[in-house]
């Protein structure tokens, strides 16, 4: 089982026990771009998705 698969399983079993940075890295590895305008609010966008 790969590291990515283990993380996905962890998210399924207990989504409250995942750090934001870990989730951000997973999304970025899937092609999502994170943006932050200096606040605590983050947005993730993927080309071709709304």
N, C-alpha and C positions, 0 to 999 in steps of 0.2 A: 504494500500500500504506500503510495507516494505521500509526500508532505502535504501536497494540495488536497489529496483525498482525505487525509486525516483531519485537516482543518475543516473541510466541508462536513465531515461526520460530526465533529465537535460542534459546529454551528447548528446542525440538525438536533443534536441531543440537548444542548444547553446554550442557546443563543445569548443569554445574559452574561456568560462567562468568557466573552471574547473581547480582547482589547481593540480599541479603534484602529490603532496603527496596524495591527494584524489584518483586520478587515480591509483597510485601505490598501495595503500591499497586495492582497488577494484580488481586489477589484482592478488595480492597476496592471496586474499580471494578465488579466483578461481583456485588457485594451481600454479600460475606462480611465478618463482623465479627471483628476481631482482639482478643484479650485476652491480657494478660500480668500475672501476679501478682507481679511484681518479680524474677522469676528469668529465666534465659535461655530458658525454655520458653514457646513461644507456642502458642495454640490459635486456630483459625479456625472459626467457626460461621456457618451460614446458616439463616434461618428456613425451616422445612419440611424441613430435612435433619438427619440424626442424626450 
